[in-house]
Amino acid sequence: MFYPIEINFSYYLDGELNSVVFKDNFSNKDFRAEFKIDKIGNNEKLVLSIEPYKEIMIENLFICKDFIFTSSDRIFVNGYQSWTDSREFFIDEKLNNISKLAKPLMKRYYFDKYGDYSFRKYSGKKGIFHGYTYSYIRNGKIIDLIGSLSERNGFTIIEENVKNNKILIKKDCNGLWIDKKYTPFEIVWLKGLENEVFDEYFNLMGISKPKLKPMTGWTSWYNYYQNINEDIIIDNLNNFKNLEKKINIFQIDDGYQTAVGDWLSVDKDKFPKGMKYIADAIKVKGYKAGIWLAPFVCETNSEIFKGKKDWILKDSSGEFVVGGSNWSKFYALDIYNQEVRDYIRRVFSVVLEEWGFDMVKLDFLYSVCLVPRRDKTRGQIMTEAMEFLRECAMDKLILGCGVPLGPAFGKVDYCRIGCDVGLDWDDKFYMRLLHRERISTLNAIRNSIGRHHLNGRAFLNDPDVFLLRNNNIKLTETEKETLATVNSVFGSLIFTSDNIRDYDIKKNRTFDDIINLKNRTIEKKEFYRNGLVEVVYTEDKNSYLMLINLSNSTVEYNSKFKGNLIRRDDRYLVNEKIIKIQPHRSIVFIINF
């Protein structure tokens, strides 16, 4: 597994750059390194620590291992944060970078802030992949999983270089000054079937399976966006109760506050009775009350930015750190500023105790670790930030969003595992030239399937919304059904933003079917080059086959179950060996053994 490997370490001491390569325990006049690999059954755990004799600054640190890739291998890439595209890749694919055509707009829209573009170079070549915290290579049913047990000492970047038959395990720690023992790597190599390997991975991290149940509900964003008010919320709330929809949670998203960052300044024109009134109204109807916050940022138009400049995070040049172009442009807050921490604690206290909300959706969390510190890596900052949020929320529910996932493992109850769903399938062509975190229904579906192994292990997966309505939307009926079906099979927090009063009989039946969540176990998933996704899962002791066509052309599926497939929707027995699936369509079959 890990053996043979070599460790590459570059560092500055007294202004001089030094580089060493070693394969076992190592020491010189500047530091000593302890390195060991322990067997865990048939698996392995690697731990590396470095103890300097004098303060040094790390320039580069990575582990290099030979690995023979084959043409049948699939490589899973876990993207930098919630919204980053994450799926299994064929070995001759490549990771998309921000297109050169879009770079003239970079300065205006800060595309590079949403992902890892400012600190991780993209090769732009086929067969070179990099992801964060964990990755796996799958050949048939067997996977080789490489996973970090902790991101506290820096993000772990796992790079597969197919052409050179190399795996590089890098630590995002350049610029870190250390003067005492530092343990950058605690990583495991696990081999076996997907479900058993991921069970073992989270067991080794000491993360227990979530005890919470999946939830369904409504959120305001994907229909009204920031244009919400008291009447809209109450109207939608009454519709759910009057139509006796069995949802669990009703969430108020962005738009209730006067500015992003000024969370306790409620827009009185929109919500004249305040947010406690809204939370109470929701709970009277029998639902949990959820609310959206972006606790680590403030926009240009906020009172915080205008009056608390010392709260804003600064980079090494003393410039304010911009988090992105949303709203009036927004900035990251410095969570190591005690006043900032006190403010965030106060916000949580008011929202959860005085207003009475049961769940907070915490968004744009990546912004807190945009720049490392002299004594802390991005990974350590993000880990400490998530611990701080868990402390602030106490026993209330957290839905994480826009967050690097490793530091969120075991810290949030629910977590977004994909980008925002769009009102169309994959946005306009020129929008596809932008960052990997862009809005895209297609990418959201891919992520729901690709990251399904986190569901019920790291947290409960939030695949984002499904939408069935006819107005204010460009998705076709086929696309809506595919999105809803994928969310119901792969997700554990199922939201819509529709005004369900407008549903006809068919849409009401579809809605009720989607929110009737059941225990499902994914037995197999396979992405094919033609855009077809094959999924086999079990539910209530029955086996199902789901075929999803993510391409823009009709595809054919050569059935292995001839005569044993019954279409779930109309109970039609399928005898054809070749099944044709139209573009963007999904079909679910009962496997009749």
Backbone hydrogen bonds, N-H to C=O, Kabsch-Sander energy under -0.5 kcal/mol:
donor,donor_aa,acceptor,acceptor_aa,energy
6,E,64,C,-1.8
7,I,22,F,-3.5
8,N,6,E,-0.5
8,N,62,F,-3.0
9,F,7,I,-0.5
9,F,20,V,-2.6
10,S,60,N,-2.8
11,Y,18,N,-2.5
12,Y,57,M,-3.1
13,L,16,E,-2.3
16,E,13,L,-1.7
18,N,11,Y,-3.0
20,V,9,F,-2.7
22,F,7,I,-2.1
26,F,33,A,-2.0
28,N,31,F,-2.5
32,R,51,E,-1.8
33,A,26,F,-4.1
34,E,49,S,-2.2
36,K,47,V,-2.0
38,D,45,K,-2.8
40,I,43,N,-3.1
43,N,40,I,-2.2
44,E,189,W,-2.0
45,K,38,D,-2.5
46,L,187,I,-3.5
47,V,36,K,-2.4
48,L,185,F,-2.1
49,S,34,E,-2.4
50,I,182,Y,-3.4
51,E,32,R,-2.8
53,Y,30,D,-2.9
54,K,30,D,-0.7
56,I,178,I,-2.3
57,M,12,Y,-2.2
58,I,56,I,-0.5
58,I,176,L,-2.8
59,E,10,S,-2.7
60,N,10,S,-1.8
62,F,8,N,-2.1
63,I,169,I,-2.5
64,C,6,E,-2.8
65,K,167,I,-2.4
66,D,4,P,-0.7
67,F,165,N,-2.3
69,F,67,F,-0.8
73,D,70,T,-1.7
74,R,138,R,-2.2
75,I,89,F,-2.5
76,F,74,R,-0.6
76,F,136,Y,-3.0
77,V,75,I,-0.5
77,V,87,R,-2.2
78,N,76,F,-0.6
78,N,134,Y,-0.6
79,G,77,V,-0.8
82,S,403,V,-1.0
84,T,81,Q,-1.6
85,D,436,R,-0.9
87,R,77,V,-0.6
89,F,75,I,-2.9
91,I,73,D,-0.7
93,E,90,F,-2.0
95,L,128,I,-0.7
99,S,433,L,-2.6
102,A,99,S,-1.2
103,K,99,S,-0.8
105,L,102,A,-1.5
106,M,103,K,-1.4
107,K,103,K,-0.5
109,Y,105,L,-2.6
110,Y,106,M,-2.7
113,K,110,Y,-1.7
114,Y,111,F,-1.2
118,S,112,D,-0.7
119,F,116,D,-1.3
120,R,116,D,-1.6
127,G,93,E,-3.3
128,I,125,K,-1.1
129,F,127,G,-0.5
129,F,160,E,-2.4
131,G,158,I,-1.8
132,Y,78,N,-2.8
133,T,156,T,-2.6
134,Y,132,Y,-2.4
135,S,146,I,-2.1
136,Y,76,F,-0.9
137,I,144,D,-1.9
138,R,74,R,-3.3
138,R,136,Y,-0.5
139,N,142,I,-2.9
142,I,139,N,-1.5
143,I,192,G,-2.8
144,D,137,I,-2.4
145,L,143,I,-0.6
145,L,190,L,-3.4
146,I,135,S,-2.8
147,G,145,L,-0.5
147,G,188,V,-2.2
148,S,133,T,-3.1
149,L,186,E,-3.3
154,G,151,E,-1.7
157,I,155,F,-0.6
157,I,170,K,-3.0
158,I,131,G,-2.2
158,I,156,T,-0.6
159,E,157,I,-0.6
159,E,168,L,-3.4
160,E,129,F,-1.7
161,N,159,E,-0.6
161,N,166,K,-2.9
162,V,127,G,-3.0
162,V,160,E,-0.7
165,N,161,N,-0.6
165,N,162,V,-0.9
166,K,161,N,-2.1
167,I,65,K,-3.0
168,L,159,E,-2.8
169,I,63,I,-2.7
170,K,157,I,-3.4
170,K,168,L,-0.7
171,K,61,L,-2.1
172,D,155,F,-2.9
172,D,170,K,-0.5
173,C,171,K,-2.0
175,G,58,I,-3.7
176,L,173,C,-2.0
177,W,374,R,-2.6
178,I,56,I,-2.6
182,Y,50,I,-2.8
185,F,48,L,-1.2
186,E,184,P,-0.5
187,I,46,L,-2.4
188,V,147,G,-2.6
189,W,44,E,-2.6
190,L,145,L,-2.7
190,L,188,V,-0.5
192,G,143,I,-1.9
194,E,141,K,-0.6
197,V,193,L,-2.5
198,F,194,E,-2.4
199,D,195,N,-1.9
200,E,196,E,-1.9
201,Y,197,V,-2.2
202,F,198,F,-2.0
203,N,199,D,-1.7
204,L,200,E,-2.5
205,M,201,Y,-1.2
206,G,203,N,-1.1
207,I,202,F,-2.4
208,S,206,G,-0.7
215,M,492,S,-2.5
217,G,494,I,-2.5
218,W,249,I,-1.7
219,T,496,T,-2.4
220,S,251,Q,-1.3
223,N,220,S,-1.1
224,Y,220,S,-2.0
225,Y,220,S,-0.7
225,Y,221,W,-1.9
227,N,224,Y,-2.3
228,I,226,Q,-1.6
230,E,270,K,-2.9
233,I,229,N,-2.2
234,I,230,E,-2.5
235,D,231,D,-2.6
236,N,232,I,-2.3
237,L,233,I,-2.4
238,N,234,I,-2.7
239,N,235,D,-1.9
240,F,236,N,-1.8
241,K,237,L,-1.9
242,N,238,N,-3.2
243,L,239,N,-2.1
244,E,241,K,-1.1
245,K,240,F,-2.5
247,I,245,K,-1.9
248,N,216,T,-2.9
249,I,216,T,-1.8
250,F,288,K,-2.6
251,Q,218,W,-3.4
252,I,290,G,-2.7
253,D,251,Q,-0.6
256,Y,253,D,-0.6
258,T,262,D,-0.5
258,T,265,S,-2.7
262,D,259,A,-1.5
263,W,261,G,-1.4
265,S,262,D,-1.5
266,V,264,L,-1.0
267,D,256,Y,-2.8
268,K,266,V,-0.8
271,F,267,D,-2.9
274,G,271,F,-1.6
277,Y,273,K,-0.5
278,I,274,G,-0.9
279,A,275,M,-2.6
280,D,276,K,-2.8
281,A,277,Y,-2.3
282,I,278,I,-2.2
283,K,279,A,-2.2
284,V,280,D,-2.3
285,K,281,A,-1.1
286,G,283,K,-1.2
287,Y,282,I,-1.7
288,K,248,N,-3.1
290,G,250,F,-2.5
290,G,288,K,-0.5
291,I,359,M,-1.9
292,W,252,I,-1.8
293,L,361,K,-3.0
297,V,294,A,-1.6
298,C,331,Y,-1.8
299,E,260,V,-2.4
300,T,329,K,-2.4
302,S,299,E,-1.8
306,K,302,S,-1.9
307,G,303,E,-2.5
308,K,304,I,-2.9
311,W,308,K,-2.3
312,I,309,K,-1.3
313,L,332,A,-2.7
315,D,319,E,-2.5
318,G,315,D,-2.1
321,V,313,L,-2.6
322,V,320,F,-0.7
323,G,330,F,-2.8
324,G,330,F,-1.0
325,S,109,Y,-0.6
329,K,326,N,-2.0
330,F,324,G,-1.9
331,Y,298,C,-3.1
332,A,321,V,-2.3
333,L,296,F,-2.8
334,D,311,W,-2.5
335,I,333,L,-0.9
337,N,334,D,-1.7
338,Q,336,Y,-0.6
340,V,337,N,-0.6
341,R,337,N,-2.0
342,D,338,Q,-2.4
343,Y,339,E,-2.2
344,I,340,V,-2.6
345,R,341,R,-2.4
346,R,342,D,-2.1
347,V,343,Y,-2.5
348,F,344,I,-2.4
349,S,345,R,-2.3
350,V,346,R,-2.4
351,V,347,V,-2.8
352,L,348,F,-2.7
353,E,349,S,-2.0
354,E,349,S,-1.3
355,W,350,V,-3.6
357,F,351,V,-2.3
358,D,289,A,-2.7
359,M,289,A,-1.7
360,V,397,L,-2.3
361,K,291,I,-2.9
362,L,360,V,-0.7
362,L,399,L,-2.7
363,D,293,L,-2.8
363,D,361,K,-0.6
365,L,401,C,-1.3
366,Y,402,G,-2.6
367,S,364,F,-1.1
368,V,365,L,-1.7
369,C,366,Y,-1.5
370,L,367,S,-1.3
373,R,376,K,-2.6
381,I,377,T,-2.3
382,M,378,R,-2.8
383,T,379,G,-2.3
384,E,380,Q,-2.7
385,A,381,I,-2.3
386,M,382,M,-2.1
387,E,383,T,-1.9
388,F,384,E,-2.0
389,L,385,A,-2.2
390,R,386,M,-2.2
391,E,387,E,-2.0
392,C,388,F,-2.3
393,A,389,L,-2.5
394,M,390,R,-1.0
396,K,393,A,-2.4
397,L,358,D,-2.1
399,L,360,V,-2.7
400,G,398,I,-0.6
400,G,414,Y,-2.7
401,C,362,L,-1.6
408,A,404,P,-0.5
408,A,405,L,-1.4
409,F,405,L,-1.0
409,F,406,G,-1.3
410,G,458,A,-2.2
411,K,408,A,-2.3
412,V,408,A,-1.3
413,D,398,I,-1.3
414,Y,398,I,-2.4
415,C,460,L,-1.9
416,R,400,G,-2.6
417,I,462,D,-1.6
431,M,428,K,-0.7
432,R,428,K,-0.9
432,R,429,F,-1.1
433,L,430,Y,-1.1
434,L,431,M,-1.5
438,R,435,H,-1.3
440,S,420,D,-2.1
441,T,424,D,-0.6
442,L,425,W,-2.2
444,A,440,S,-2.1
445,I,441,T,-2.2
446,R,442,L,-2.2
447,N,443,N,-2.5
448,S,444,A,-2.1
449,I,445,I,-1.8
450,G,446,R,-3.2
451,R,447,N,-2.9
452,H,449,I,-1.1
454,L,451,R,-2.0
455,N,452,H,-1.5
456,G,459,F,-2.4
457,R,454,L,-2.1
457,R,459,F,-0.8
458,A,454,L,-1.9
459,F,454,L,-1.2
460,L,413,D,-2.0
462,D,415,C,-3.0
466,F,495,F,-2.1
474,K,423,L,-3.1
475,L,423,L,-1.1
480,K,476,T,-2.6
481,E,477,E,-2.2
482,T,478,T,-2.1
483,L,479,E,-2.6
484,A,480,K,-2.5
485,T,481,E,-2.5
486,V,482,T,-2.6
487,N,483,L,-2.3
488,S,484,A,-2.1
489,V,485,T,-1.8
490,F,486,V,-2.7
491,G,487,N,-2.2
492,S,461,N,-2.9
493,L,461,N,-0.9
494,I,215,M,-2.6
495,F,464,D,-0.5
495,F,493,L,-0.7
496,T,217,G,-1.4
500,I,498,D,-1.1
502,D,499,N,-1.9
503,Y,500,I,-1.5
508,N,504,D,-2.2
509,R,505,I,-2.0
510,T,506,K,-2.5
511,F,507,K,-2.9
512,D,508,N,-2.5
513,D,509,R,-2.1
514,I,510,T,-2.4
515,I,511,F,-2.3
516,N,512,D,-0.5
516,N,513,D,-0.6
517,L,515,I,-2.1
520,R,518,K,-0.5
521,T,538,T,-1.8
523,E,521,T,-0.6
523,E,536,V,-2.5
524,K,536,V,-1.9
526,E,534,E,-2.0
528,Y,526,E,-0.5
528,Y,532,L,-3.1
531,G,528,Y,-1.9
533,V,548,I,-2.7
534,E,526,E,-2.6
535,V,533,V,-0.5
535,V,546,M,-2.5
536,V,524,K,-2.3
537,Y,544,Y,-2.0
538,T,521,T,-2.3
539,E,542,N,-2.6
540,D,519,N,-0.7
542,N,539,E,-2.0
544,Y,537,Y,-3.1
545,L,589,F,-2.4
546,M,535,V,-3.2
547,L,587,I,-2.7
548,I,533,V,-2.4
549,N,585,R,-3.0
550,L,531,G,-2.6
550,L,548,I,-0.8
555,V,581,I,-2.2
557,Y,579,I,-2.8
558,N,556,E,-0.5
559,S,557,Y,-1.1
559,S,577,K,-3.3
563,G,574,V,-1.1
564,N,561,F,-3.0
565,L,574,V,-0.7
566,I,590,I,-2.3
567,R,572,Y,-3.0
568,R,588,V,-2.9
571,R,567,R,-1.9
574,V,565,L,-3.1
575,N,573,L,-0.6
579,I,557,Y,-2.7
579,I,577,K,-0.6
580,K,578,I,-0.5
581,I,555,V,-2.9
584,H,549,N,-1.1
584,H,551,S,-0.8
585,R,582,Q,-1.9
587,I,547,L,-2.4
589,F,545,L,-3.2
590,I,566,I,-3.6
591,I,543,S,-2.7
591,I,589,F,-0.5
592,N,564,N,-3.9
592,N,590,I,-0.8
593,F,591,I,-1.4
